[in-house]
């Protein structure tokens, strides 16, 4: 079970990272963009580490409060929930 969840987290974080890179490239080229809702949604679905790395590497969405505050908050919540789940399963 843990193996599948770990694979999911790897996959969703790669997708989130790539989405931030793609959106940055499209922003520079003044093309159609990925919605902020979708970018934040990827973080909520477990891709918060990939989102944070994408923000840092691509210098994207770093000035918007809902991203520079929201994504780290999502990460902290995910870590806490993950810890609580692991503790409760191992009792």
HTML snippet that shows the backbone in 3Dmol.js (N, CA, C, O; Angstrom):
<script src="https://3Dmol.org/build/3Dmol-min.js"></script>
<div id="view" style="width:600px;height:400px;position:relative"></div>
<script>
const pdb = `
ATOM      1  N   UNK A   1       0.817  -1.191   0.000  1.00  0.00           N
ATOM      2  CA  UNK A   1       0.000   0.000   0.000  1.00  0.00           C
ATOM      3  C   UNK A   1       0.872   1.270   0.000  1.00  0.00           C
ATOM      4  O   UNK A   1       0.630   2.203  -0.767  1.00  0.00           O
ATOM      5  N   UNK A   2       1.887   1.284   0.876  1.00  0.00           N
ATOM      6  CA  UNK A   2       2.767   2.449   0.946  1.00  0.00           C
ATOM      7  C   UNK A   2       3.508   2.676  -0.368  1.00  0.00           C
ATOM      8  O   UNK A   2       3.764   3.814  -0.761  1.00  0.00           O
ATOM      9  N   UNK A   3       3.846   1.588  -1.033  1.00  0.00           N
ATOM     10  CA  UNK A   3       4.580   1.695  -2.299  1.00  0.00           C
ATOM     11  C   UNK A   3       3.743   2.427  -3.350  1.00  0.00           C
ATOM     12  O   UNK A   3       4.255   3.287  -4.066  1.00  0.00           O
ATOM     13  N   UNK A   4       2.456   2.086  -3.442  1.00  0.00           N
ATOM     14  CA  UNK A   4       1.581   2.739  -4.417  1.00  0.00           C
ATOM     15  C   UNK A   4       1.382   4.220  -4.080  1.00  0.00           C
ATOM     16  O   UNK A   4       1.345   5.074  -4.966  1.00  0.00           O
ATOM     17  N   UNK A   5       1.257   4.499  -2.794  1.00  0.00           N
ATOM     18  CA  UNK A   5       1.098   5.893  -2.380  1.00  0.00           C
ATOM     19  C   UNK A   5       2.367   6.684  -2.685  1.00  0.00           C
ATOM     20  O   UNK A   5       2.289   7.827  -3.135  1.00  0.00           O
ATOM     21  N   UNK A   6       3.524   6.093  -2.447  1.00  0.00           N
ATOM     22  CA  UNK A   6       4.792   6.760  -2.749  1.00  0.00           C
ATOM     23  C   UNK A   6       4.919   7.028  -4.252  1.00  0.00           C
ATOM     24  O   UNK A   6       5.366   8.101  -4.659  1.00  0.00           O
ATOM     25  N   UNK A   7       4.528   6.059  -5.068  1.00  0.00           N
ATOM     26  CA  UNK A   7       4.558   6.254  -6.518  1.00  0.00           C
ATOM     27  C   UNK A   7       3.610   7.363  -6.944  1.00  0.00           C
ATOM     28  O   UNK A   7       3.935   8.170  -7.815  1.00  0.00           O
ATOM     29  N   UNK A   8       2.429   7.399  -6.323  1.00  0.00           N
ATOM     30  CA  UNK A   8       1.476   8.469  -6.608  1.00  0.00           C
ATOM     31  C   UNK A   8       2.087   9.833  -6.287  1.00  0.00           C
ATOM     32  O   UNK A   8       1.998  10.762  -7.090  1.00  0.00           O
ATOM     33  N   UNK A   9       2.708   9.948  -5.110  1.00  0.00           N
ATOM     34  CA  UNK A   9       3.292  11.224  -4.708  1.00  0.00           C
ATOM     35  C   UNK A   9       4.408  11.657  -5.657  1.00  0.00           C
ATOM     36  O   UNK A   9       4.513  12.834  -6.001  1.00  0.00           O
ATOM     37  N   UNK A  10       5.230  10.717  -6.071  1.00  0.00           N
ATOM     38  CA  UNK A  10       6.284  11.032  -7.038  1.00  0.00           C
ATOM     39  C   UNK A  10       5.665  11.541  -8.334  1.00  0.00           C
ATOM     40  O   UNK A  10       6.096  12.558  -8.877  1.00  0.00           O
ATOM     41  N   UNK A  11       4.656  10.831  -8.827  1.00  0.00           N
ATOM     42  CA  UNK A  11       3.987  11.183 -10.076  1.00  0.00           C
ATOM     43  C   UNK A  11       3.334  12.561  -9.996  1.00  0.00           C
ATOM     44  O   UNK A  11       3.537  13.383 -10.888  1.00  0.00           O
ATOM     45  N   UNK A  12       2.559  12.831  -8.951  1.00  0.00           N
ATOM     46  CA  UNK A  12       1.837  14.102  -8.844  1.00  0.00           C
ATOM     47  C   UNK A  12       2.808  15.268  -8.657  1.00  0.00           C
ATOM     48  O   UNK A  12       2.538  16.374  -9.126  1.00  0.00           O
ATOM     49  N   UNK A  13       3.922  15.037  -7.987  1.00  0.00           N
ATOM     50  CA  UNK A  13       4.906  16.105  -7.809  1.00  0.00           C
ATOM     51  C   UNK A  13       5.640  16.419  -9.102  1.00  0.00           C
ATOM     52  O   UNK A  13       5.954  17.578  -9.368  1.00  0.00           O
ATOM     53  N   UNK A  14       5.914  15.410  -9.900  1.00  0.00           N
ATOM     54  CA  UNK A  14       6.522  15.645 -11.221  1.00  0.00           C
ATOM     55  C   UNK A  14       5.556  16.433 -12.098  1.00  0.00           C
ATOM     56  O   UNK A  14       5.964  17.363 -12.793  1.00  0.00           O
ATOM     57  N   UNK A  15       4.284  16.064 -12.067  1.00  0.00           N
ATOM     58  CA  UNK A  15       3.274  16.779 -12.854  1.00  0.00           C
ATOM     59  C   UNK A  15       3.173  18.237 -12.396  1.00  0.00           C
ATOM     60  O   UNK A  15       3.130  19.147 -13.224  1.00  0.00           O
ATOM     61  N   UNK A  16       3.134  18.458 -11.077  1.00  0.00           N
ATOM     62  CA  UNK A  16       3.038  19.827 -10.559  1.00  0.00           C
ATOM     63  C   UNK A  16       4.252  20.650 -10.982  1.00  0.00           C
ATOM     64  O   UNK A  16       4.107  21.783 -11.442  1.00  0.00           O
ATOM     65  N   UNK A  17       5.438  20.089 -10.828  1.00  0.00           N
ATOM     66  CA  UNK A  17       6.663  20.787 -11.219  1.00  0.00           C
ATOM     67  C   UNK A  17       6.615  21.170 -12.698  1.00  0.00           C
ATOM     68  O   UNK A  17       6.895  22.312 -13.060  1.00  0.00           O
ATOM     69  N   UNK A  18       6.261  20.216 -13.536  1.00  0.00           N
ATOM     70  CA  UNK A  18       6.185  20.476 -14.982  1.00  0.00           C
ATOM     71  C   UNK A  18       5.117  21.512 -15.310  1.00  0.00           C
ATOM     72  O   UNK A  18       5.317  22.352 -16.188  1.00  0.00           O
ATOM     73  N   UNK A  19       3.987  21.460 -14.615  1.00  0.00           N
ATOM     74  CA  UNK A  19       2.906  22.414 -14.868  1.00  0.00           C
ATOM     75  C   UNK A  19       3.367  23.843 -14.597  1.00  0.00           C
ATOM     76  O   UNK A  19       3.037  24.754 -15.356  1.00  0.00           O
ATOM     77  N   UNK A  20       4.122  24.044 -13.530  1.00  0.00           N
ATOM     78  CA  UNK A  20       4.634  25.385 -13.241  1.00  0.00           C
ATOM     79  C   UNK A  20       5.616  25.824 -14.318  1.00  0.00           C
ATOM     80  O   UNK A  20       5.620  26.993 -14.703  1.00  0.00           O
ATOM     81  N   UNK A  21       6.436  24.923 -14.805  1.00  0.00           N
ATOM     82  CA  UNK A  21       7.368  25.257 -15.882  1.00  0.00           C
ATOM     83  C   UNK A  21       6.655  25.588 -17.176  1.00  0.00           C
ATOM     84  O   UNK A  21       7.006  26.549 -17.861  1.00  0.00           O
ATOM     85  N   UNK A  22       5.649  24.788 -17.511  1.00  0.00           N
ATOM     86  CA  UNK A  22       4.875  25.031 -18.731  1.00  0.00           C
ATOM     87  C   UNK A  22       4.143  26.367 -18.636  1.00  0.00           C
ATOM     88  O   UNK A  22       4.126  27.141 -19.593  1.00  0.00           O
ATOM     89  N   UNK A  23       3.537  26.632 -17.474  1.00  0.00           N
ATOM     90  CA  UNK A  23       2.799  27.878 -17.318  1.00  0.00           C
ATOM     91  C   UNK A  23       3.732  29.085 -17.398  1.00  0.00           C
ATOM     92  O   UNK A  23       3.362  30.115 -17.961  1.00  0.00           O
ATOM     93  N   UNK A  24       4.918  28.968 -16.852  1.00  0.00           N
ATOM     94  CA  UNK A  24       5.886  30.067 -16.940  1.00  0.00           C
ATOM     95  C   UNK A  24       6.280  30.321 -18.393  1.00  0.00           C
ATOM     96  O   UNK A  24       6.343  31.466 -18.841  1.00  0.00           O
ATOM     97  N   UNK A  25       6.542  29.246 -19.112  1.00  0.00           N
ATOM     98  CA  UNK A  25       6.921  29.387 -20.519  1.00  0.00           C
ATOM     99  C   UNK A  25       5.795  30.052 -21.312  1.00  0.00           C
ATOM    100  O   UNK A  25       6.039  30.917 -22.152  1.00  0.00           O
ATOM    101  N   UNK A  26       4.561  29.635 -21.031  1.00  0.00           N
ATOM    102  CA  UNK A  26       3.420  30.229 -21.734  1.00  0.00           C
ATOM    103  C   UNK A  26       3.222  31.691 -21.337  1.00  0.00           C
ATOM    104  O   UNK A  26       2.811  32.505 -22.164  1.00  0.00           O
ATOM    105  N   UNK A  27       3.509  32.026 -20.089  1.00  0.00           N
ATOM    106  CA  UNK A  27       3.376  33.419 -19.640  1.00  0.00           C
ATOM    107  C   UNK A  27       4.364  34.309 -20.383  1.00  0.00           C
ATOM    108  O   UNK A  27       4.019  35.409 -20.814  1.00  0.00           O
ATOM    109  N   UNK A  28       5.583  33.830 -20.530  1.00  0.00           N
ATOM    110  CA  UNK A  28       6.616  34.596 -21.231  1.00  0.00           C
ATOM    111  C   UNK A  28       6.236  34.798 -22.693  1.00  0.00           C
ATOM    112  O   UNK A  28       6.500  35.853 -23.268  1.00  0.00           O
ATOM    113  N   UNK A  29       5.617  33.786 -23.291  1.00  0.00           N
ATOM    114  CA  UNK A  29       5.235  33.853 -24.705  1.00  0.00           C
ATOM    115  C   UNK A  29       3.850  34.457 -24.923  1.00  0.00           C
ATOM    116  O   UNK A  29       3.369  34.535 -26.053  1.00  0.00           O
ATOM    117  N   UNK A  30       3.213  34.883 -23.830  1.00  0.00           N
ATOM    118  CA  UNK A  30       1.882  35.478 -23.892  1.00  0.00           C
ATOM    119  C   UNK A  30       0.862  34.532 -24.536  1.00  0.00           C
ATOM    120  O   UNK A  30       0.035  34.952 -25.346  1.00  0.00           O
ATOM    121  N   UNK A  31       0.933  33.252 -24.164  1.00  0.00           N
ATOM    122  CA  UNK A  31       0.034  32.232 -24.684  1.00  0.00           C
ATOM    123  C   UNK A  31      -0.998  31.851 -23.633  1.00  0.00           C
ATOM    124  O   UNK A  31      -0.990  32.360 -22.513  1.00  0.00           O
ATOM    125  N   UNK A  32      -1.891  30.937 -24.024  1.00  0.00           N
ATOM    126  CA  UNK A  32      -2.901  30.402 -23.118  1.00  0.00           C
ATOM    127  C   UNK A  32      -2.219  29.810 -21.895  1.00  0.00           C
ATOM    128  O   UNK A  32      -1.198  29.133 -22.020  1.00  0.00           O
ATOM    129  N   UNK A  33      -2.779  30.061 -20.707  1.00  0.00           N
ATOM    130  CA  UNK A  33      -2.142  29.690 -19.456  1.00  0.00           C
ATOM    131  C   UNK A  33      -2.899  28.593 -18.726  1.00  0.00           C
ATOM    132  O   UNK A  33      -4.082  28.364 -18.978  1.00  0.00           O
ATOM    133  N   UNK A  34      -2.215  27.930 -17.837  1.00  0.00           N
ATOM    134  CA  UNK A  34      -2.826  26.983 -16.910  1.00  0.00           C
ATOM    135  C   UNK A  34      -3.446  27.820 -15.796  1.00  0.00           C
ATOM    136  O   UNK A  34      -2.807  28.740 -15.284  1.00  0.00           O
ATOM    137  N   UNK A  35      -4.675  27.513 -15.420  1.00  0.00           N
ATOM    138  CA  UNK A  35      -5.355  28.333 -14.426  1.00  0.00           C
ATOM    139  C   UNK A  35      -4.683  28.225 -13.058  1.00  0.00           C
ATOM    140  O   UNK A  35      -4.069  27.212 -12.725  1.00  0.00           O
ATOM    141  N   UNK A  36      -4.818  29.297 -12.279  1.00  0.00           N
ATOM    142  CA  UNK A  36      -4.281  29.281 -10.923  1.00  0.00           C
ATOM    143  C   UNK A  36      -4.969  28.198 -10.099  1.00  0.00           C
ATOM    144  O   UNK A  36      -4.349  27.563  -9.245  1.00  0.00           O
ATOM    145  N   UNK A  37      -6.240  27.999 -10.362  1.00  0.00           N
ATOM    146  CA  UNK A  37      -7.001  26.958  -9.667  1.00  0.00           C
ATOM    147  C   UNK A  37      -6.390  25.579  -9.921  1.00  0.00           C
ATOM    148  O   UNK A  37      -6.282  24.765  -9.004  1.00  0.00           O
ATOM    149  N   UNK A  38      -5.996  25.322 -11.156  1.00  0.00           N
ATOM    150  CA  UNK A  38      -5.385  24.032 -11.497  1.00  0.00           C
ATOM    151  C   UNK A  38      -4.011  23.881 -10.853  1.00  0.00           C
ATOM    152  O   UNK A  38      -3.666  22.809 -10.355  1.00  0.00           O
ATOM    153  N   UNK A  39      -3.232  24.955 -10.865  1.00  0.00           N
ATOM    154  CA  UNK A  39      -1.901  24.897 -10.257  1.00  0.00           C
ATOM    155  C   UNK A  39      -1.996  24.638  -8.755  1.00  0.00           C
ATOM    156  O   UNK A  39      -1.257  23.810  -8.221  1.00  0.00           O
ATOM    157  N   UNK A  40      -2.898  25.339  -8.075  1.00  0.00           N
ATOM    158  CA  UNK A  40      -3.089  25.107  -6.644  1.00  0.00           C
ATOM    159  C   UNK A  40      -3.713  23.733  -6.390  1.00  0.00           C
ATOM    160  O   UNK A  40      -3.412  23.082  -5.389  1.00  0.00           O
ATOM    161  N   UNK A  41      -4.577  23.303  -7.295  1.00  0.00           N
ATOM    162  CA  UNK A  41      -5.194  21.981  -7.170  1.00  0.00           C
ATOM    163  C   UNK A  41      -4.169  20.865  -7.190  1.00  0.00           C
ATOM    164  O   UNK A  41      -4.306  19.882  -6.461  1.00  0.00           O
ATOM    165  N   UNK A  42      -3.148  21.002  -8.012  1.00  0.00           N
ATOM    166  CA  UNK A  42      -2.085  20.003  -8.045  1.00  0.00           C
ATOM    167  C   UNK A  42      -1.363  19.931  -6.702  1.00  0.00           C
ATOM    168  O   UNK A  42      -0.995  18.849  -6.246  1.00  0.00           O
ATOM    169  N   UNK A  43      -1.163  21.085  -6.074  1.00  0.00           N
ATOM    170  CA  UNK A  43      -0.539  21.107  -4.745  1.00  0.00           C
ATOM    171  C   UNK A  43      -1.431  20.412  -3.726  1.00  0.00           C
ATOM    172  O   UNK A  43      -0.946  19.637  -2.902  1.00  0.00           O
ATOM    173  N   UNK A  44      -2.726  20.684  -3.777  1.00  0.00           N
ATOM    174  CA  UNK A  44      -3.677  20.069  -2.842  1.00  0.00           C
ATOM    175  C   UNK A  44      -3.740  18.556  -3.030  1.00  0.00           C
ATOM    176  O   UNK A  44      -3.930  17.819  -2.063  1.00  0.00           O
ATOM    177  N   UNK A  45      -3.585  18.102  -4.239  1.00  0.00           N
ATOM    178  CA  UNK A  45      -3.642  16.662  -4.524  1.00  0.00           C
ATOM    179  C   UNK A  45      -2.367  15.920  -4.127  1.00  0.00           C
ATOM    180  O   UNK A  45      -2.240  14.724  -4.390  1.00  0.00           O
ATOM    181  N   UNK A  46      -1.435  16.611  -3.504  1.00  0.00           N
ATOM    182  CA  UNK A  46      -0.210  15.966  -3.036  1.00  0.00           C
ATOM    183  C   UNK A  46       1.044  16.456  -3.724  1.00  0.00           C
ATOM    184  O   UNK A  46       2.140  15.986  -3.420  1.00  0.00           O
ATOM    185  N   UNK A  47       0.905  17.391  -4.644  1.00  0.00           N
ATOM    186  CA  UNK A  47       2.060  17.881  -5.393  1.00  0.00           C
ATOM    187  C   UNK A  47       2.651  19.163  -4.850  1.00  0.00           C
ATOM    188  O   UNK A  47       3.222  19.947  -5.608  1.00  0.00           O
ATOM    189  N   UNK A  48       2.525  19.391  -3.564  1.00  0.00           N
ATOM    190  CA  UNK A  48       3.000  20.661  -3.000  1.00  0.00           C
ATOM    191  C   UNK A  48       4.517  20.813  -3.076  1.00  0.00           C
ATOM    192  O   UNK A  48       5.012  21.926  -3.256  1.00  0.00           O
ATOM    193  N   UNK A  49       5.250  19.734  -2.945  1.00  0.00           N
ATOM    194  CA  UNK A  49       6.718  19.824  -3.057  1.00  0.00           C
ATOM    195  C   UNK A  49       7.102  20.174  -4.496  1.00  0.00           C
ATOM    196  O   UNK A  49       7.953  21.034  -4.721  1.00  0.00           O
ATOM    197  N   UNK A  50       6.481  19.517  -5.455  1.00  0.00           N
ATOM    198  CA  UNK A  50       6.732  19.832  -6.864  1.00  0.00           C
ATOM    199  C   UNK A  50       6.335  21.259  -7.206  1.00  0.00           C
ATOM    200  O   UNK A  50       7.015  21.931  -7.982  1.00  0.00           O
ATOM    201  N   UNK A  51       5.227  21.721  -6.621  1.00  0.00           N
ATOM    202  CA  UNK A  51       4.788  23.099  -6.846  1.00  0.00           C
ATOM    203  C   UNK A  51       5.806  24.092  -6.281  1.00  0.00           C
ATOM    204  O   UNK A  51       6.162  25.069  -6.939  1.00  0.00           O
ATOM    205  N   UNK A  52       6.270  23.833  -5.060  1.00  0.00           N
ATOM    206  CA  UNK A  52       7.272  24.716  -4.458  1.00  0.00           C
ATOM    207  C   UNK A  52       8.568  24.737  -5.275  1.00  0.00           C
ATOM    208  O   UNK A  52       9.154  25.795  -5.505  1.00  0.00           O
ATOM    209  N   UNK A  53       8.998  23.564  -5.703  1.00  0.00           N
ATOM    210  CA  UNK A  53      10.214  23.505  -6.531  1.00  0.00           C
ATOM    211  C   UNK A  53      10.007  24.219  -7.857  1.00  0.00           C
ATOM    212  O   UNK A  53      10.900  24.919  -8.336  1.00  0.00           O
ATOM    213  N   UNK A  54       8.833  24.045  -8.452  1.00  0.00           N
ATOM    214  CA  UNK A  54       8.523  24.734  -9.704  1.00  0.00           C
ATOM    215  C   UNK A  54       8.518  26.245  -9.536  1.00  0.00           C
ATOM    216  O   UNK A  54       9.018  26.979 -10.388  1.00  0.00           O
ATOM    217  N   UNK A  55       7.944  26.702  -8.426  1.00  0.00           N
ATOM    218  CA  UNK A  55       7.946  28.138  -8.148  1.00  0.00           C
ATOM    219  C   UNK A  55       9.371  28.661  -8.030  1.00  0.00           C
ATOM    220  O   UNK A  55       9.695  29.732  -8.544  1.00  0.00           O
ATOM    221  N   UNK A  56      10.208  27.905  -7.356  1.00  0.00           N
ATOM    222  CA  UNK A  56      11.597  28.326  -7.108  1.00  0.00           C
ATOM    223  C   UNK A  56      12.432  28.252  -8.395  1.00  0.00           C
ATOM    224  O   UNK A  56      13.106  29.216  -8.757  1.00  0.00           O
ATOM    225  N   UNK A  57      12.383  27.119  -9.071  1.00  0.00           N
ATOM    226  CA  UNK A  57      13.224  26.910 -10.260  1.00  0.00           C
ATOM    227  C   UNK A  57      12.829  27.837 -11.408  1.00  0.00           C
ATOM    228  O   UNK A  57      13.688  28.411 -12.076  1.00  0.00           O
ATOM    229  N   UNK A  58      11.512  27.977 -11.630  1.00  0.00           N
ATOM    230  CA  UNK A  58      11.038  28.764 -12.771  1.00  0.00           C
ATOM    231  C   UNK A  58      10.723  30.214 -12.396  1.00  0.00           C
ATOM    232  O   UNK A  58      10.312  30.998 -13.252  1.00  0.00           O
ATOM    233  N   UNK A  59      10.912  30.576 -11.121  1.00  0.00           N
ATOM    234  CA  UNK A  59      10.596  31.927 -10.643  1.00  0.00           C
ATOM    235  C   UNK A  59       9.185  32.314 -11.076  1.00  0.00           C
ATOM    236  O   UNK A  59       8.962  33.361 -11.685  1.00  0.00           O
ATOM    237  N   UNK A  60       8.251  31.442 -10.743  1.00  0.00           N
ATOM    238  CA  UNK A  60       6.875  31.606 -11.218  1.00  0.00           C
ATOM    239  C   UNK A  60       5.902  31.621 -10.045  1.00  0.00           C
ATOM    240  O   UNK A  60       5.978  30.775  -9.154  1.00  0.00           O
ATOM    241  N   UNK A  61       5.004  32.574 -10.053  1.00  0.00           N
ATOM    242  CA  UNK A  61       3.963  32.741  -9.034  1.00  0.00           C
ATOM    243  C   UNK A  61       4.552  33.048  -7.660  1.00  0.00           C
ATOM    244  O   UNK A  61       3.923  32.767  -6.639  1.00  0.00           O
ATOM    245  N   UNK A  62       5.731  33.612  -7.628  1.00  0.00           N
ATOM    246  CA  UNK A  62       6.396  33.875  -6.347  1.00  0.00           C
ATOM    247  C   UNK A  62       5.948  35.185  -5.716  1.00  0.00           C
ATOM    248  O   UNK A  62       6.246  35.429  -4.547  1.00  0.00           O
ATOM    249  N   UNK A  63       5.252  36.020  -6.445  1.00  0.00           N
ATOM    250  CA  UNK A  63       4.785  37.298  -5.896  1.00  0.00           C
ATOM    251  C   UNK A  63       3.320  37.256  -5.475  1.00  0.00           C
ATOM    252  O   UNK A  63       2.839  38.177  -4.816  1.00  0.00           O
ATOM    253  N   UNK A  64       2.623  36.217  -5.843  1.00  0.00           N
ATOM    254  CA  UNK A  64       1.201  36.107  -5.502  1.00  0.00           C
ATOM    255  C   UNK A  64       1.063  35.432  -4.150  1.00  0.00           C
ATOM    256  O   UNK A  64       1.546  34.318  -3.946  1.00  0.00           O
ATOM    257  N   UNK A  65       0.398  36.117  -3.227  1.00  0.00           N
ATOM    258  CA  UNK A  65       0.279  35.621  -1.846  1.00  0.00           C
ATOM    259  C   UNK A  65      -0.371  34.245  -1.781  1.00  0.00           C
ATOM    260  O   UNK A  65       0.026  33.404  -0.975  1.00  0.00           O
ATOM    261  N   UNK A  66      -1.368  34.017  -2.628  1.00  0.00           N
ATOM    262  CA  UNK A  66      -2.024  32.709  -2.544  1.00  0.00           C
ATOM    263  C   UNK A  66      -1.091  31.570  -2.925  1.00  0.00           C
ATOM    264  O   UNK A  66      -1.371  30.410  -2.622  1.00  0.00           O
ATOM    265  N   UNK A  67       0.010  31.888  -3.582  1.00  0.00           N
ATOM    266  CA  UNK A  67       1.003  30.875  -3.916  1.00  0.00           C
ATOM    267  C   UNK A  67       2.152  30.857  -2.912  1.00  0.00           C
ATOM    268  O   UNK A  67       2.476  29.801  -2.369  1.00  0.00           O
ATOM    269  N   UNK A  68       2.777  32.015  -2.656  1.00  0.00           N
ATOM    270  CA  UNK A  68       3.943  31.986  -1.764  1.00  0.00           C
ATOM    271  C   UNK A  68       3.574  31.727  -0.312  1.00  0.00           C
ATOM    272  O   UNK A  68       4.435  31.366   0.490  1.00  0.00           O
ATOM    273  N   UNK A  69       2.303  31.907   0.035  1.00  0.00           N
ATOM    274  CA  UNK A  69       1.831  31.527   1.365  1.00  0.00           C
ATOM    275  C   UNK A  69       1.061  30.207   1.272  1.00  0.00           C
ATOM    276  O   UNK A  69       1.268  29.301   2.080  1.00  0.00           O
ATOM    277  N   UNK A  70       0.186  30.109   0.294  1.00  0.00           N
ATOM    278  CA  UNK A  70      -0.718  28.966   0.183  1.00  0.00           C
ATOM    279  C   UNK A  70      -0.043  27.628  -0.031  1.00  0.00           C
ATOM    280  O   UNK A  70      -0.393  26.648   0.627  1.00  0.00           O
ATOM    281  N   UNK A  71       0.919  27.569  -0.940  1.00  0.00           N
ATOM    282  CA  UNK A  71       1.566  26.287  -1.241  1.00  0.00           C
ATOM    283  C   UNK A  71       2.342  25.757  -0.025  1.00  0.00           C
ATOM    284  O   UNK A  71       2.217  24.571   0.280  1.00  0.00           O
ATOM    285  N   UNK A  72       3.131  26.572   0.680  1.00  0.00           N
ATOM    286  CA  UNK A  72       3.772  26.044   1.892  1.00  0.00           C
ATOM    287  C   UNK A  72       2.769  25.609   2.967  1.00  0.00           C
ATOM    288  O   UNK A  72       2.998  24.622   3.666  1.00  0.00           O
ATOM    289  N   UNK A  73       1.668  26.339   3.098  1.00  0.00           N
ATOM    290  CA  UNK A  73       0.636  25.939   4.067  1.00  0.00           C
ATOM    291  C   UNK A  73       0.051  24.587   3.684  1.00  0.00           C
ATOM    292  O   UNK A  73      -0.164  23.734   4.545  1.00  0.00           O
ATOM    293  N   UNK A  74      -0.207  24.392   2.401  1.00  0.00           N
ATOM    294  CA  UNK A  74      -0.717  23.103   1.916  1.00  0.00           C
ATOM    295  C   UNK A  74       0.279  22.001   2.250  1.00  0.00           C
ATOM    296  O   UNK A  74      -0.117  20.928   2.704  1.00  0.00           O
ATOM    297  N   UNK A  75       1.567  22.254   2.030  1.00  0.00           N
ATOM    298  CA  UNK A  75       2.600  21.266   2.335  1.00  0.00           C
ATOM    299  C   UNK A  75       2.596  20.906   3.813  1.00  0.00           C
ATOM    300  O   UNK A  75       2.651  19.727   4.161  1.00  0.00           O
ATOM    301  N   UNK A  76       2.532  21.899   4.680  1.00  0.00           N
ATOM    302  CA  UNK A  76       2.525  21.638   6.121  1.00  0.00           C
ATOM    303  C   UNK A  76       1.302  20.797   6.503  1.00  0.00           C
ATOM    304  O   UNK A  76       1.415  19.847   7.278  1.00  0.00           O
ATOM    305  N   UNK A  77       0.148  21.148   5.963  1.00  0.00           N
ATOM    306  CA  UNK A  77      -1.070  20.378   6.252  1.00  0.00           C
ATOM    307  C   UNK A  77      -0.916  18.941   5.772  1.00  0.00           C
ATOM    308  O   UNK A  77      -1.295  18.008   6.480  1.00  0.00           O
ATOM    309  N   UNK A  78      -0.368  18.757   4.585  1.00  0.00           N
ATOM    310  CA  UNK A  78      -0.177  17.402   4.054  1.00  0.00           C
ATOM    311  C   UNK A  78       0.786  16.592   4.912  1.00  0.00           C
ATOM    312  O   UNK A  78       0.563  15.401   5.130  1.00  0.00           O
ATOM    313  N   UNK A  79       1.842  17.214   5.397  1.00  0.00           N
ATOM    314  CA  UNK A  79       2.799  16.515   6.256  1.00  0.00           C
ATOM    315  C   UNK A  79       2.130  16.113   7.573  1.00  0.00           C
ATOM    316  O   UNK A  79       2.311  14.991   8.044  1.00  0.00           O
ATOM    317  N   UNK A  80       1.370  17.014   8.157  1.00  0.00           N
ATOM    318  CA  UNK A  80       0.684  16.710   9.415  1.00  0.00           C
ATOM    319  C   UNK A  80      -0.322  15.587   9.231  1.00  0.00           C
ATOM    320  O   UNK A  80      -0.359  14.649  10.027  1.00  0.00           O
ATOM    321  N   UNK A  81      -1.132  15.675   8.195  1.00  0.00           N
ATOM    322  CA  UNK A  81      -2.125  14.628   7.929  1.00  0.00           C
ATOM    323  C   UNK A  81      -1.425  13.298   7.657  1.00  0.00           C
ATOM    324  O   UNK A  81      -1.856  12.261   8.162  1.00  0.00           O
ATOM    325  N   UNK A  82      -0.366  13.315   6.877  1.00  0.00           N
ATOM    326  CA  UNK A  82       0.383  12.090   6.601  1.00  0.00           C
ATOM    327  C   UNK A  82       0.944  11.465   7.864  1.00  0.00           C
ATOM    328  O   UNK A  82       0.873  10.251   8.053  1.00  0.00           O
ATOM    329  N   UNK A  83       1.500  12.300   8.726  1.00  0.00           N
ATOM    330  CA  UNK A  83       2.031  11.817  10.000  1.00  0.00           C
ATOM    331  C   UNK A  83       0.930  11.191  10.840  1.00  0.00           C
ATOM    332  O   UNK A  83       1.111  10.108  11.396  1.00  0.00           O
ATOM    333  N   UNK A  84      -0.209  11.867  10.934  1.00  0.00           N
ATOM    334  CA  UNK A  84      -1.323  11.343  11.728  1.00  0.00           C
ATOM    335  C   UNK A  84      -1.849  10.023  11.173  1.00  0.00           C
ATOM    336  O   UNK A  84      -2.206   9.126  11.937  1.00  0.00           O
ATOM    337  N   UNK A  85      -1.898   9.902   9.869  1.00  0.00           N
ATOM    338  CA  UNK A  85      -2.348   8.645   9.243  1.00  0.00           C
ATOM    339  C   UNK A  85      -1.367   7.526   9.548  1.00  0.00           C
ATOM    340  O   UNK A  85      -1.779   6.423   9.906  1.00  0.00           O
ATOM    341  N   UNK A  86      -0.090   7.791   9.414  1.00  0.00           N
ATOM    342  CA  UNK A  86       0.929   6.763   9.675  1.00  0.00           C
ATOM    343  C   UNK A  86       0.880   6.334  11.132  1.00  0.00           C
ATOM    344  O   UNK A  86       0.956   5.141  11.428  1.00  0.00           O
ATOM    345  N   UNK A  87       0.755   7.286  12.042  1.00  0.00           N
ATOM    346  CA  UNK A  87       0.687   6.964  13.466  1.00  0.00           C
ATOM    347  C   UNK A  87      -0.548   6.126  13.783  1.00  0.00           C
ATOM    348  O   UNK A  87      -0.471   5.153  14.532  1.00  0.00           O
ATOM    349  N   UNK A  88      -1.694   6.512  13.204  1.00  0.00           N
ATOM    350  CA  UNK A  88      -2.927   5.775  13.497  1.00  0.00           C
ATOM    351  C   UNK A  88      -2.932   4.389  12.888  1.00  0.00           C
ATOM    352  O   UNK A  88      -3.500   3.466  13.472  1.00  0.00           O
ATOM    353  N   UNK A  89      -2.315   4.219  11.730  1.00  0.00           N
ATOM    354  CA  UNK A  89      -2.251   2.899  11.092  1.00  0.00           C
ATOM    355  C   UNK A  89      -1.334   1.957  11.866  1.00  0.00           C
ATOM    356  O   UNK A  89      -1.600   0.758  11.946  1.00  0.00           O
ATOM    357  N   UNK A  90      -0.274   2.486  12.426  1.00  0.00           N
ATOM    358  CA  UNK A  90       0.706   1.665  13.130  1.00  0.00           C
ATOM    359  C   UNK A  90       0.374   1.406  14.587  1.00  0.00           C
ATOM    360  O   UNK A  90       1.210   0.871  15.315  1.00  0.00           O
ATOM    361  N   UNK A  91      -0.802   1.762  15.030  1.00  0.00           N
ATOM    362  CA  UNK A  91      -1.206   1.501  16.419  1.00  0.00           C
ATOM    363  C   UNK A  91      -1.739   0.120  16.577  1.00  0.00           C
ATOM    364  O   UNK A  91      -2.125  -0.270  17.679  1.00  0.00           O
TER     365      UNK A  91
END
`;
const viewer = $3Dmol.createViewer("view");
viewer.addModel(pdb, "pdb");
viewer.setStyle({}, {cartoon: {color: "spectrum"}});
viewer.zoomTo();
viewer.render();
</script>
